[in-house]
Amino acid sequence: MERVATGTGAGVSETTVYDDQIVKMFFTATTVWALVGMLVGVIIALQLAWWPANLGLPWTTFGRLRPLHTNAVIFAFAGNVCFTGIYHSTQRLLKTRMYSDRLSRVHFWGWQSIIVAAAITLPLGMTQSKEYAELIWPIDVAITLVWVAFGVNFFGTLARRKVKHLYVAIWFYMSFVITIAVLHIVNSLVIPATLFRSYPIYAGLTDALVQWWYGHNAVGFFLTTPFLGLMYYYLPRAAQRPVYSYRLSIVHFWGLVFLYIWAGPHHLLYSALPDWAQTVGMVFSIMLLAPSWGGMLNGLLTLRGAWDRVRTDPILKFMVVAVSFYGMSTFEGPMMSIRAVNSLAHYTNWVIGHVHSGALGWVGMISFGMMYWMIQDIWKRKLAHPSWATHHFWLATIGIVLYTVAMWAAGLMEGLQWRALNDAGRLAHPIFLDITTRLEPFLWLRLLGGTLYLIGAIMMAVNFWQTIRGPERPADAAAVPAAA
Amino acid sequence: MNTLLREAAASVQMGWLLGAMTVVFLVCFVGWIVYAYHPRNRELMEEMARMPLGDGGDS
């Protein structure tokens, strides 16, 4: 189904037909991959608490399923949800159809094929062994080609826009398209040895630095900037309120992109990396707090005058919690990048808690809010089970709290016990395995939190399925009316 | 000079280029702030803040 927008520029009536079919395709893929990615996450959480769950098979061990989980939730779930929102909002913000329907389809089917290729190769143990860049070189080449198709389509759409000024969400999307291309190509430069094996062109420390320049900016430009673009479009639309400060959004964007790109070395504190380079990473990470919190406040203050609706509207509930978790994790991140804090946190479960407060809290919740809003808009249907959306919200929120609290407690405990000394100046807990065994209750608690989050996502998928199969609603009964 | 800064200076090549880039980025950033907060652009900023509700929404 396609949306028609009419405008009367220069006294001439124009009609633009948006391509909403591609939005629906990405929306559906997002829902499917969310379940797959989160299910694998729950399975490996079980394996950490109860090792026999690895089934004793090489294909199902933690070492192979963990990259499958991270690739599925980052590139399959988060990637598809970004594309859903970008294809939907870009056409509306630029008042034009996408540049090429063919490129949109190449992007969609190419991206889903890459995900399937990842789901086959990673359990088989085919990997480049670089975190978040595990996929072997033929798949890396495919990613590059598909990304170029997406980039040409996106910038082609910008070139034929019918508005003069680019809304801030479009700037965030641009940073996503450009930066991910640069990061992926530079970090994936390898010399192929066979079809499945290759060697990086970088050696030793340089390899590590390039990897974490990539790794941290994957968080910055895959899991942050496109989602901020979505926040700046869908939060005002769902709340029916203008952005609190558009000026602040401009400073937010430029501050964030200028600073983020330098923060990667904080992953290499206390390593062979020169001290000054570690300090650069730490200082830029701390400075990131300013634009991040500026953006968080801009999001929350956009709700001024609409807070009464947060009590009853699950879409706004998801978005408020998402922006709050964005604030919390962007406070926690800079704090953890401080050398003294990092010496305690590094290699502990605290890091896992931090990344999931951002992933489940920020990325997941803003995605769910956007999807509950969008399904009613593009399929022109009322939600089959509105109350389920609220139940999903509470399951997800309680799940995140259980997850992060368990990981914080586990991380602090193991970090403190690793470094504790007795009166004689010797390690107070010299047997590493003893500390690991003490983590068990926290690992079960994390499994419970993750399971609640997955149950919420399953309820969402069933709700979506029944909504799409349900009757079309009358045009004048829009759940979230759009101002004309 | 601070040991850290001396080490940094010794290990980078084309330091003048990095310095020039820092200045260029800073000027760009200050330029964006001036653009955003210039009184002449107030109306535009308010119009853009409403974009998801009006032009950017479905008609």
HADDOCK unambig.tbl for C-alpha pairs under 7 A between the chains (distance, minus, plus):
assign (segid A and resid 5 and name CA) (segid B and resid 58 and name CA) 6.15 0.50 0.50
assign (segid A and resid 5 and name CA) (segid B and resid 59 and name CA) 5.13 0.50 0.50
assign (segid A and resid 6 and name CA) (segid B and resid 59 and name CA) 6.45 0.50 0.50
assign (segid A and resid 92 and name CA) (segid B and resid 56 and name CA) 4.82 0.50 0.50
assign (segid A and resid 92 and name CA) (segid B and resid 57 and name CA) 5.92 0.50 0.50
assign (segid A and resid 92 and name CA) (segid B and resid 58 and name CA) 6.72 0.50 0.50
assign (segid A and resid 93 and name CA) (segid B and resid 55 and name CA) 6.76 0.50 0.50
assign (segid A and resid 93 and name CA) (segid B and resid 56 and name CA) 4.00 0.50 0.50
assign (segid A and resid 167 and name CA) (segid B and resid 48 and name CA) 6.53 0.50 0.50
assign (segid A and resid 233 and name CA) (segid B and resid 52 and name CA) 5.74 0.50 0.50
assign (segid A and resid 236 and name CA) (segid B and resid 52 and name CA) 6.60 0.50 0.50
assign (segid A and resid 237 and name CA) (segid B and resid 52 and name CA) 5.97 0.50 0.50
assign (segid A and resid 237 and name CA) (segid B and resid 53 and name CA) 5.90 0.50 0.50
assign (segid A and resid 240 and name CA) (segid B and resid 53 and name CA) 6.73 0.50 0.50
assign (segid A and resid 242 and name CA) (segid B and resid 49 and name CA) 5.22 0.50 0.50
assign (segid A and resid 242 and name CA) (segid B and resid 50 and name CA) 4.65 0.50 0.50
assign (segid A and resid 243 and name CA) (segid B and resid 49 and name CA) 4.78 0.50 0.50
assign (segid A and resid 243 and name CA) (segid B and resid 50 and name CA) 6.67 0.50 0.50
assign (segid A and resid 245 and name CA) (segid B and resid 49 and name CA) 7.00 0.50 0.50
assign (segid A and resid 246 and name CA) (segid B and resid 45 and name CA) 5.73 0.50 0.50
assign (segid A and resid 246 and name CA) (segid B and resid 46 and name CA) 6.96 0.50 0.50
assign (segid A and resid 246 and name CA) (segid B and resid 48 and name CA) 6.82 0.50 0.50
assign (segid A and resid 246 and name CA) (segid B and resid 49 and name CA) 5.23 0.50 0.50
assign (segid A and resid 247 and name CA) (segid B and resid 36 and name CA) 4.98 0.50 0.50
assign (segid A and resid 247 and name CA) (segid B and resid 37 and name CA) 6.40 0.50 0.50
assign (segid A and resid 247 and name CA) (segid B and resid 45 and name CA) 6.45 0.50 0.50
assign (segid A and resid 250 and name CA) (segid B and resid 36 and name CA) 6.76 0.50 0.50
assign (segid A and resid 251 and name CA) (segid B and resid 33 and name CA) 6.16 0.50 0.50
assign (segid A and resid 254 and name CA) (segid B and resid 29 and name CA) 6.66 0.50 0.50
assign (segid A and resid 276 and name CA) (segid B and resid 4 and name CA) 5.69 0.50 0.50
assign (segid A and resid 276 and name CA) (segid B and resid 8 and name CA) 5.70 0.50 0.50
assign (segid A and resid 482 and name CA) (segid B and resid 53 and name CA) 6.51 0.50 0.50
assign (segid A and resid 482 and name CA) (segid B and resid 57 and name CA) 6.25 0.50 0.50
assign (segid A and resid 482 and name CA) (segid B and resid 58 and name CA) 6.39 0.50 0.50
assign (segid A and resid 483 and name CA) (segid B and resid 53 and name CA) 5.47 0.50 0.50
assign (segid A and resid 483 and name CA) (segid B and resid 54 and name CA) 5.76 0.50 0.50
assign (segid A and resid 483 and name CA) (segid B and resid 57 and name CA) 6.90 0.50 0.50
assign (segid A and resid 484 and name CA) (segid B and resid 54 and name CA) 5.74 0.50 0.50
assign (segid A and resid 484 and name CA) (segid B and resid 58 and name CA) 6.61 0.50 0.50
assign (segid A and resid 484 and name CA) (segid B and resid 59 and name CA) 4.62 0.50 0.50
